[in-house]
Structure formats: structure tokens, C-alpha cells
Amino acid sequence: MTFSVTRSPGIIIPPSESTPSGTLDLSVIDRLPRLRRNTHIVHVYRHGHEEAAKVIREALSKALVPYYPLAGRLKESSHGELQLACTGEGVWFIEASTDFSLDSFDYFDSFPMVPYNDLLPTPPPENFGIDPLMRLQFTRLSCQGFVIAFTFCHNICDGLGAAQFLNAVGEFARGFKDPRIVPVWRRDLIPASARVVHALGERKPPPPPPIPAYPLQHVTIDIPLDQINQLKNQFLESTGEYCSTFEVVTASIWRRQTQVIKLGKENNAMLVFTANTRNLLKPTLPEGFYGNCIFPATVTVSSEWLLEATIADIVKLIKETKAKLPIEFSKWLKRCELDDGDDPFSKFKPVLYTTLYMSDFTHLGFDQIDYGWGLPVHVLPEGFSSTMPFIFVLVQSPPPPKKGIRLVTWCEKSHRSSLEETMNLF
């Protein structure tokens, strides 16, 4: 089955009203070289309307008034520091259509069938001479459904910030006069040494990760809610403490991954995940802040210990790492120098099959975006391609009516059956 879309030439959507101009500073986290990249999110909707594209386009224009920095462009100061110019130019919007229906792709539940690249918005032609911070593509399906693919520059917002903006677009599409959450720029609330900020301006973004030389296969593992609760209850009974879904599932998949790849006992196993650090600042960031405020946490143990440990032991270790985050985050912000290893996201360099990266999409708000015709039946995060290594696992909610969580990853063909057996562990 060959999937293809017919795209419109694309247009720039400016704010619907006049907005402030000038230059805004980015935070020390916004400026990190490893965040200088685009991130993609795809939303699939069961129902729409013949005027859905127009409604969303107009709502996008309205949302860019309170979120006017997103209609601007990145620039560099005379010292090479990354800044944002509030130009009010707008974001890129493409309207597209296809002859295929949701049924044709099993409501996009069969990920190998998903034509991910066809759904993503292509950048403006070079003769436009613009580099918008956000791009959207509306793809009308042959049924009543539609797909919204959203690409945003990670320097401007993290996942929570991007979801906050898209929810505002949905609110305007549903007739709201103002967004329920008032956006807050205030990147100055994240403190940093002026010397460090200047040093970041001299850093260049790292090259993109290499494409694996071997083919990777997609693996989806759905874990029902009752099985998750059983694991959490077992932890409570053995320790007298509560644990989160993320902690117990991460502990289980980390040990299973180490078994599947046959990491020798003499080697170390590493777990990396990103934490929302908004509540770690004093004072805490106000509701509505949509900039980057994330920090990676790292757990390193011997593979021998990991393979012999109980799930409860691993959960305890993850909890201990999370408990150290406030101190580590504060120390990083207060440093006065920037050395070669001081970008905390350097931990995300590709280290195939030795490190497990967990990314939790369940609490970001992407599954709550409603443009007037109901919530999405599917949210497809970044990375739906054969270049995504096994070590990166996306945690998200499964499509309705399923309850629980879904783990999404890719692995070598020889590991696929063993990884799918992970479901039996739950």
C-alpha cells in the first residue's frame, strides 16, 4: 500500500493582531547546544469538519497574539549568544489531503504502516528566506478524520511548553476569547552566570546522530493498567512505600533490556531520563511558563547487579536518583565556568545498546488537545523511524479505549521477539 499526500504550497500564519517587537533573551537551558533541533509531534483525530483546516488556521493566528514570541525568529547577539527577535512574522502552515482513511492504517495503531514523513510539514522553500520556529501540517483523510503534525524548535520550549501552546490553539478553535493558561515568558527566572551564558554562545550544535548501519524493527508493548497496579502493590507490600508508574515500568524494562542485549556482567548499565524541574527553582516558576526547564537524571550500575536485583531494588535506586535532582540541578545552575562536559544533555549522545533512555509523554498534555471535534485517538511522538535505536523508549498512553501505558521503541531483528516477551513480565 502506497501512501501519499497532496500538499498545498504552504503559507505563513502571522498573529491576528499587532504584537510587541524587540529582542528577548533565552534562558541558560534554552541555549544548550543539544537543544538546537526540531522536535515533531503527530496527532490523529477521528472526526473533523469540512472547515476544520480553516478553523485551526484562524485559531493558530489568534494564539500567536499571547504567544507572540513564537511568531519571531532566532538570532545571535554580537557575542554569539542565542536570542529571540520578536518580528511577528508568523509560523508555517501547510494544508494537505490524502485518499486514505483511518481504517486503512488501523487508526495509526500499527506503527510500521504509519507514513510518518508524509505527515510532517516540509520547511518553507529557500526563496522564502525565513526559518519559522514552528511548522504545522493539517492532513485531511478520506474519512472524517484528520492529522495535525507539529514541528517546533526545542530552543523555545520543552514538551510541556509545546503542549501548552497547542492546547491554547485548541481553545481558540473552540471559541475561547483567551487561553485558560496565561503564557509566561520570564526566561530570566532561571538563574545563570553571565560567564556561562557567554560561553554557551561560542558552542555549536553537535552533529546529528549517525544512522545505524543495521535495520531496526519497531516494537510496541502495551501494559494494561491492572498489571501496572499489581507491580506497584508488590512494591508497596515489600517496602511500605509508594512508587510511580514510570518508576516501576522503567525498572522492569531496564533489567529486561540488559538481558536481551546480553550485556556482559563486567560492563556497566546506564539509565537516562529527563525530569521537569519547574518546581525545583526557588521561587518555583509560575503557571504558564513555556520555556525549557528540564534536566537529565542518570543512573549507572554494574550489569551484574542489575540482572540480579529485584524490581523493588531497582525502583529504590531510581527513586534515590530523583531525590538527588534538586541538589544536582541547583549546582549546575550556580556554576561559574563552563567546561567541555558541562552540557547535561551530552548524556544523550548515541551509545547504542548500552544505555537506556526513557522519555515519558504521559503527563505533557499532548493527549488533551481538542480543536472542537474531540480528543486525539493517537499521539505519535518524535522518533517514528527506523533510525531510532533500541535504547530509546517512549512512554505514552495507548489509544482509547485501552488503559495503561504503551512503550514504543525500535531494535535489531534478532532482539525483537525477546523484547516482546517483556509483556509476560507484567
C-alpha positions in Angstrom: 0.0 0.0 0.0 1.5 3.3 -1.1 0.6 6.3 1.0 0.9 9.8 -0.5 -0.4 13.2 0.3 -1.1 16.2 -1.8 0.3 19.3 -0.1 -0.6 22.9 -0.6 2.3 25.3 -1.3 2.2 26.4 2.4 1.6 29.9 3.9 2.9 31.9 6.8 0.3 32.5 9.5 1.0 35.7 11.4 -0.6 36.8 14.7 -4.2 38.0 14.2 -3.3 41.3 16.0 -0.3 43.6 16.3 2.2 42.2 18.8 5.2 43.6 20.7 8.6 43.8 18.9 12.1 43.7 20.2 14.6 41.1 21.4 14.1 38.6 24.2 16.9 36.7 26.0 16.7 32.9 26.2 17.4 31.0 29.4 20.6 29.1 30.0 18.7 25.9 29.4 17.2 27.2 26.1 20.7 28.0 24.9 22.1 24.5 25.4 23.6 23.3 22.1 21.9 19.9 22.2 18.5 21.5 22.2 19.2 23.3 18.9 17.0 20.9 16.9 13.4 20.5 15.8 11.0 18.1 17.5 8.0 16.5 16.0 4.6 15.5 17.4 1.7 14.0 15.3 -1.9 14.0 16.4 -4.6 11.8 14.8 -8.2 12.7 15.1 -11.2 10.6 14.3 -13.7 13.4 13.5 -13.4 16.7 11.8 -15.3 19.2 9.7 -15.0 20.4 6.1 -13.9 23.7 7.5 -11.5 22.2 10.1 -8.3 23.4 8.4 -9.7 27.0 8.3 -10.8 26.9 11.9 -7.4 25.6 13.1 -5.6 28.1 10.9 -7.5 31.0 12.4 -7.1 29.7 15.9 -3.4 29.4 15.4 -3.3 33.1 14.3 -5.2 34.1 17.5 -3.0 32.0 19.7 0.1 33.8 18.3 -1.1 37.0 19.9 -0.5 35.9 23.6 2.3 33.6 22.4 3.8 36.3 20.2 7.5 35.2 20.7 6.7 32.0 18.8 6.0 34.2 15.7 9.5 35.5 15.8 12.9 34.2 14.7 16.1 33.1 16.4 19.1 35.4 16.2 22.6 35.7 17.6 23.8 38.7 19.5 27.2 40.4 18.7 28.7 38.0 21.3 27.2 34.9 19.6 24.5 34.4 22.3 21.3 32.9 21.1 18.3 35.3 21.4 14.8 35.7 20.0 13.7 38.5 17.8 10.0 39.3 18.1 9.3 40.0 14.5 5.7 38.9 14.4 6.3 37.2 11.1 4.4 34.0 12.0 4.6 30.3 11.7 4.5 27.9 8.7 1.2 26.2 7.8 0.5 23.5 5.2 -2.8 22.1 4.2 -2.7 18.6 2.7 -5.0 15.7 1.8 -4.9 12.0 1.1 -7.2 9.4 -0.3 -6.6 7.1 2.7 -8.8 6.7 5.7 -8.1 5.9 9.4 -9.2 2.3 8.7 -6.5 2.0 6.0 -3.9 2.3 8.7 -5.7 0.6 11.6 -6.3 4.1 13.1 -2.5 4.5 13.0 -2.1 1.8 15.7 0.1 -0.3 13.5 3.2 1.8 13.6 5.2 0.2 10.8 2.4 1.3 8.5 2.5 4.9 9.6 3.7 7.2 6.8 5.4 9.5 9.3 7.5 11.7 6.9 4.5 12.3 4.6 2.6 13.7 7.6 5.3 16.1 8.7 5.3 19.7 7.4 8.1 20.4 5.0 10.1 23.6 5.6 9.4 26.8 3.5 11.2 27.0 0.2 14.6 28.6 0.3 13.3 31.6 -1.7 11.0 32.5 1.2 14.1 33.4 3.2 12.5 32.5 6.5 13.1 30.0 9.2 10.0 29.8 11.4 10.1 28.5 14.9 7.0 26.3 14.3 5.5 24.4 11.4 2.1 22.7 11.2 0.6 20.4 8.6 -3.1 19.6 8.5 -3.8 16.4 6.5 -7.4 15.7 5.7 -8.1 12.0 5.4 -10.8 10.4 3.1 -12.9 9.7 6.1 -14.0 12.4 8.6 -10.6 12.3 10.3 -7.6 14.4 10.1 -4.0 14.6 11.2 -2.1 17.5 12.7 1.7 17.3 12.6 3.6 19.8 14.6 7.3 20.7 14.4 8.8 23.1 16.9 12.3 24.4 17.7 13.4 22.9 21.0 15.3 26.1 21.9 12.0 27.9 22.5 10.0 25.4 24.6 10.1 21.9 26.0 7.3 19.3 25.7 5.2 20.9 28.4 5.5 24.3 26.8 4.7 23.0 23.3 1.6 21.1 24.6 0.5 24.3 26.5 0.6 26.3 23.2 -1.3 23.7 21.2 -3.9 23.4 23.9 -4.3 27.2 23.6 -4.8 26.8 19.8 -7.5 24.2 20.6 -9.2 26.6 23.0 -9.3 29.4 20.4 -10.7 26.9 17.9 -13.5 26.0 20.3 -14.4 29.7 20.7 -12.5 30.8 23.7 -11.7 34.5 23.9 -8.5 33.9 25.9 -6.4 30.9 26.7 -7.2 29.3 30.1 -3.5 29.4 31.0 -1.8 32.8 30.5 1.6 32.3 28.9 4.6 33.5 30.8 8.0 34.1 29.0 10.2 35.1 32.0 13.3 33.1 31.0 15.2 35.4 33.4 13.7 33.4 36.3 16.2 30.6 35.5 19.4 31.9 37.0 22.8 31.5 35.4 26.3 33.0 35.5 26.9 35.7 32.8 30.2 34.0 32.0 28.4 30.6 31.4 25.8 32.3 29.2 28.5 33.9 27.1 30.5 30.6 26.9 27.3 28.9 25.5 27.2 31.4 22.7 30.6 30.0 21.5 29.3 26.4 21.4 28.0 25.0 18.2 25.2 22.4 17.9 26.5 18.8 17.8 26.2 16.9 14.5 23.1 14.7 14.1 23.4 11.1 15.4 24.6 8.6 12.9 22.1 6.4 11.2 22.6 2.8 12.3 24.2 0.6 9.7 21.8 -2.3 10.5 18.0 -2.3 10.0 15.8 -1.7 13.1 12.3 -3.0 13.7 9.5 -1.4 15.5 8.3 -2.8 18.8 5.2 -1.8 20.7 4.4 -3.1 24.2 1.1 -2.2 25.8 0.9 -2.7 29.6 -2.6 -2.9 31.0 -3.4 -0.7 34.0 -4.3 -3.7 36.2 -0.9 -5.2 35.7 0.8 -1.9 36.5 -1.2 -1.6 39.7 -0.2 -5.2 40.6 3.5 -4.2 40.3 3.0 -1.1 42.3 1.2 -3.0 45.0 4.0 -5.5 45.2 6.4 -2.7 45.8 4.2 -1.2 48.5 3.9 -4.6 50.2 7.7 -5.2 50.2 8.9 -1.7 51.1 5.9 0.1 52.7 6.4 2.9 50.2 4.5 4.0 47.1 6.1 4.2 43.6 5.0 5.8 40.3 4.0 4.0 37.1 7.1 5.4 35.4 9.4 4.1 38.2 8.2 0.6 38.2 7.9 0.2 34.4 11.3 1.8 33.9 12.9 -0.6 36.4 11.3 -3.6 34.7 12.2 -2.6 31.1 15.8 -1.6 32.1 16.5 -5.1 33.5 14.8 -6.8 30.6 16.8 -4.7 28.1 20.1 -5.7 29.8 19.1 -9.3 29.5 18.0 -9.0 25.8 21.2 -7.4 24.6 23.3 -9.8 26.7 25.4 -7.0 28.2 28.3 -8.8 29.9 28.4 -8.8 33.7 31.7 -6.9 33.6 30.1 -3.9 31.9 28.1 -1.0 33.3 24.4 -0.4 32.5 23.2 3.2 32.3 19.7 4.7 32.6 18.9 8.3 31.5 15.6 10.1 31.8 14.6 13.7 31.7 12.8 15.4 34.6 10.6 18.5 34.7 12.5 20.9 37.1 10.0 23.8 37.2 9.2 23.1 40.9 12.9 22.8 41.8 13.5 26.6 41.4 13.1 28.9 44.3 10.7 30.6 43.8 9.1 28.0 41.6 8.2 29.0 38.1 4.7 30.4 37.6 2.0 28.5 35.9 2.1 29.3 32.2 5.9 29.3 31.8 6.5 27.6 28.5 10.3 27.6 28.1 12.7 24.8 28.7 13.0 23.7 32.3 14.2 20.1 32.1 17.3 18.3 33.4 18.5 14.8 32.8 19.0 12.2 35.5 21.5 9.4 35.2 21.7 6.0 37.0 24.8 3.8 36.5 25.2 0.3 38.0 27.1 -2.8 37.1 25.0 -5.1 34.8 25.7 -7.9 37.2 23.9 -6.0 40.0 21.0 -5.1 37.6 20.4 -8.6 36.5 20.4 -10.0 40.0 18.4 -7.2 41.6 14.7 -7.3 42.4 12.3 -4.8 40.7 11.9 -3.2 44.1 15.7 -2.7 44.4 15.8 -1.0 41.0 12.8 1.2 41.8 14.6 2.3 45.0 17.6 3.2 43.0 15.6 5.3 40.6 13.8 7.0 43.5 17.2 7.8 45.1 18.4 9.4 41.8 15.2 11.5 41.5 15.7 12.6 45.2 19.2 14.0 44.3 17.9 16.0 41.3 17.2 19.3 43.3 20.8 19.4 44.5 22.3 18.5 41.1 20.1 20.9 39.2 21.0 23.7 41.7 24.7 23.0 41.5 24.6 23.1 37.7 22.8 26.5 37.6 25.2 28.0 40.1 28.4 27.0 38.4 30.7 29.9 37.2 32.6 28.1 34.5 31.6 26.0 31.5 33.8 23.0 30.7 33.6 20.6 27.8 31.4 18.2 29.7 29.0 20.8 31.2 26.1 20.4 28.8 23.9 18.0 30.9 22.3 16.7 27.7 25.6 15.4 26.4 24.4 12.2 28.1 22.1 11.8 25.2 24.9 11.2 22.7 24.2 7.9 20.9 25.6 4.9 22.8 23.8 2.1 21.1 22.7 -0.9 23.2 24.5 0.1 26.4 22.3 2.9 27.7 18.5 3.0 28.1 16.9 6.4 27.5 13.3 6.7 28.8 11.1 9.6 27.7 7.7 10.0 29.4 4.9 11.6 27.3 2.1 10.7 29.6 1.9 13.9 31.6 2.8 16.6 29.0 -0.8 17.3 27.8 -0.5 16.4 24.2 -3.3 13.9 24.6 -5.7 16.7 25.8 -5.6 18.9 22.7 -9.2 19.4 21.3 -9.9 21.6 18.3 -13.6 21.2 18.7 -14.2 17.6 17.5 -12.9 15.6 20.4 -9.5 14.4 21.8 -7.0 12.7 19.5 -7.2 9.0 19.1 -3.5 8.8 18.7 -0.4 10.8 19.6 2.8 9.8 17.7 5.9 11.3 19.3 9.2 12.1 17.7 11.3 9.2 16.5 8.9 7.1 14.5 11.6 6.0 12.1 14.0 3.1 11.6 16.8 5.2 12.8 15.6 5.2 16.4 17.9 3.0 18.5 16.6 0.3 20.8 18.0 2.2 23.8 15.4 5.0 23.4 11.9 4.0 24.8 9.0 6.4 24.6 6.4 6.0 27.3 2.9 7.2 26.3 -0.8 6.5 26.8 -2.2 3.8 24.5 -5.0 4.8 22.1 -8.6 4.6 23.7 -10.2 2.5 24.9 -7.1 0.9 26.2 -5.9 1.9 29.7 -2.4 1.7 31.0 0.7 2.7 29.1 2.5 2.0 25.8 6.2 1.5 25.4 7.5 2.4 21.9 10.9 1.6 20.6 13.0 0.0 17.8 15.5 -2.8 18.0 17.5 -5.2 15.9 15.5 -8.0 14.4 17.3 -10.6 16.5 16.1 -8.9 19.7 12.5 -8.2 18.7 10.9 -11.5 19.9 12.8 -11.4 23.2 11.8 -7.8 23.8 8.1 -8.6 23.0 8.2 -11.2 25.7 8.6 -8.3 28.1 4.8 -8.2 28.2 4.9 -11.5 30.1 6.9 -9.9 32.9 3.9 -7.7 33.7 
